[in-house]
Amino acid sequence: MADDELDAWLWLVHRTGFGRSAMRRLLTSFGSPQAITVASTDALAEVIGPARAESLAQAPDRHVERLAATRAWLAEAPGRRGVMTLADADYPPQLLQSADPPLLLYLDGRRELLGAASVAIVGSRKPTPQGLENARRLARELGERGWVVVSGLAAGIDGAAHTGALLAEAGTVAVVGTGLDQVYPASHRALAGRIAERGLLCSEFPVGTPPLREHFPQRNRIIAGLARGTLVVEAALKSGSLITARLAAEAGREVFAVPGSIQSPQARGCHALLRDGAKLVETVDDVLDEFGPGASPTTRAAAAGPDADADCVEALEDPVLRALGHEPTTLDALIARCGWPSPELGARLLELELDGRVARLPGGLFQRCGKV
């Protein structure tokens, strides 16, 4: 990214008092941060209102300092570190189709992992020894089948998931709630270093951002948005992992949970998810079966020739089929999940209905059917 482009993105994104939805409206209307910076106040007001337009004309706090810190951080590892924005062609489609995609991500590691087929593994910061072993084993086996494991670098289950995934070739993505020059918890500094070398660290928070409580729920929406499904290994009833699972369900992604002892407080969150319809997981096949025949996304891609099961491939790649999930869904819910305009979504639903891949149910509901 050129210096002037980076300058414009940081100028726009890291402002107080502006929600991401307002920023996305501006980008939709003007096309780029550079165009927004030179737009008139009247033109801006038509999109975000007079008060916000006046505020946008003012220089953001600490912009020069933030820009210098970001440039210095990027220069420390130029082949490995970078910045991804909504305007980039390789912005991951899964994340783009989530309810609140980040405008900008700071990256350290293998950028291409963001677009790979992935499963999130999350859970308690104070797990049982069996929970840690379950997370490591499931993450390793998912990696061996070609799936990237996404988690949040937190103590406990997250750390075990990243560790297990690093034993396989597919890789792991750690979405953190700090700037990428920080490591939280500090005990995961060595793990973060291994992930930067063999996987990917990413954050929407600028360099220098310390760990703040309010940032972690925001981080969770990115974990849920990147992954095709979220697996909760252990969680108490008020765990942040349940937030991640809820966000995944709202986005039409699969939700999985590992059962535990009825005597363990760390199992109660998983049991609550299971009562609400999450898929019970004992082995990695319990996860992969929900994504259709075959075990590996690599195998699926290689098989997409004349003899491939085209229905299963399309179920993985079609954003409307993914957004539908496996439960009857309203058109409004699909619009929210996909971010598509109503006419375009309606046309695609009609095509899928004519192909026998979607059924129209009473009450204005739609449901996947047949092989998908």
C-alpha positions, -999 to +999 in steps of 0.1 A: +000+000+000+014+034-010+021+059+018-007+083+007-032+055+005-022+042+040-024+078+053-060+082+040-072+049+054-058+056+088-072+091+087-107+077+080-108+045+101-094+054+135-118+082+144-138+085+176-175+090+173-180+073+140-194+038+137-182+014+111-216+015+094-212+053+088-177+047+074-190+020+050-217+044+038-190+070+030-169+044+012-199+033-008-207+068-018-173+082-025-153+051-035-121+056-015-108+073+016-088+097-006-120+109-022-136+113+012-107+135+024-113+160-005-151+159-005-170+190+005-188+193+038-221+195+020-214+163+000-204+145+032-235+158+050-258+141+024-244+108+035-237+111+073-255+142+083-243+178+090-228+172+125-207+142+115-197+159+083-183+189+103-165+165+127-150+146+098-135+178+084-113+180+116-080+162+119-084+130+139-066+127+172-030+114+171-032+107+134+004+118+126+017+097+155-004+067+145+007+069+109+044+071+119+041+041+143+023+020+116+050+028+090+077+019+115+060-014+124+055-024+088+091-016+080+103-040+107+091-070+086+082-058+052+078-093+036+055-104+064+035-075+077+008-056+059-025-038+060-057-051+044-087-030+036-123-034+023-110-022-010-085-051-014-093-078-039-082-105-015-105-093+014-119-126+026-155-132+012-166-150+044-157-119+065-172-095+039-205-113+042-207-110+080-229-084+096-201-060+106-169-066+086-138-045+097-128-017+075-091-024+080-070-052+093-033-052+104-016-085+094+015-102+105+022-135+088+006-155+059-020-131+045-035-158+023-048-177+053-076-152+057-093-166+026-088-202+034-115-226+046-114-223+084-130-234+116-129-213+148-121-230+181-128-210+212-134-216+249-126-210+285-095-191+297-095-215+327-101-249+311-098-284+326-068-305+315-092-326+294-105-294+277-070-284+268-062-318+253-095-318+234-087-284+219-052-294+209-063-327+194-092-313+174-072-284+161-044-306+150-068-330+133-086-302+115-052-289+103-042-323+090-075-324+070-066-290+054-086-266+076-072-235+090-080-230+127-090-195+139-089-184+175-082-154+197-048-161+213-064-159+248-052-181+277-066-216+279-086-231+250-075-205+225-038-211+231-043-249+230-061-246+197-033-225+181-007-249+195-025-279+180-030-263+146+007-254+144+015-291+145-003-294+111+004-278+077-028-258+071-019-231+096-037-210+122-051-174+124-050-155+157-074-126+159-063-103+188-079-075+207-047-054+209-023-037+184-001-063+168+030-048+185+014-060+218+009-096+230-018-104+255-015-124+276+023-119+279+027-156+285+018-161+249+046-141+235+065-171+222+033-186+207+025-153+190+060-154+174+054-189+161+021-179+147+036-149+129+062-172+113+039-201+103+004-187+106-012-153+108-018-126+135-045-101+127-062-071+144-084-042+135-068-021+163-039+002+155-003-003+166+002+006+202-034-003+213-032-020+248-056-048+260-089-032+268-119-051+280-143-036+254-121-047+225-125-084+230-162-087+221-153-067+189-125-092+182-150-121+186-171-109+157-141-112+134-134-147+146-170-157+139-170-139+106-138-155+092-148-191+100-173-214+083-182-228+118-173-221+154-165-250+179-167-242+216-147-267+236-153-255+272-172-224+284-190-211+314-225-198+310-212-161+309-182-169+287-172-146+258-170-178+237-208-179+238-208-144+222-187-158+194-210-188+190-241-165+189-225-142+163-216-173+142-252-186+144-266-151+134-244-151+104-257-185+093-225-204+102-223-237+119-220-239+157-205-269+175-199-278+211-180-304+230-200-319+259-185-322+294-192-334+329-225-322+344-204-314+375-181-290+357-190-253+355-168-251+323-192-275+306-224-255+312-219-231+283-214-259+259-245-277+273-265-246+268-254-244+232-263-280+226-298-274+240-301-245+216-292-267+186-254-268+183-239-299+169-224-322+195-187-330+188-167-360+199-144-363+169-132-341+141-156-360+117-185-346+137-174-311+126-165-320+090-197-339+083-216-306+086-197-292+056-206-321+033-189-352+019-151-353+020-127-344+048-104-317+034-110-284+016-078-291-003-092-324-014-125-307-025-107-281-046-086-308-063-116-328-070-136-300-087-132-316-121-155-336-143-161-362-116-166-338-087-198-335-068-208-301-081-236-297-056-213-300-026-187-277-041-214-250-048-228-254-012-194-245+001-188-216-023-222-200-028-227-172-003-265-175-003-264-213+005-238-206+033-260-178+047-291-201+047-275-226+070-297-255+078-327-238+093-357-220+077-347-184+072-365-152+063-356-130+034-348-101+058-324-123+078-306-134+045-303-097+034-286-090+068-263-120+065-253-116+029-254-078+026-269-082-009-297-059-022-331-074-021-336-077-059-303-094-064-308-118-035-344-126-047-331-134-082-304-157-068-329-175-045-352-180-075-323-196-094-315-219-065-352-228-061-355-237-098-323-259-094-339-277-064-313-264-040-336-241-020-372-246-010-397-218-004-417-225+027-450-209+041-446-177+059-419-163+036-392-187+047-364-203+027-345-235+034-317-254+018-327-288+005-314-318-014-277-325-013-269-290+000 
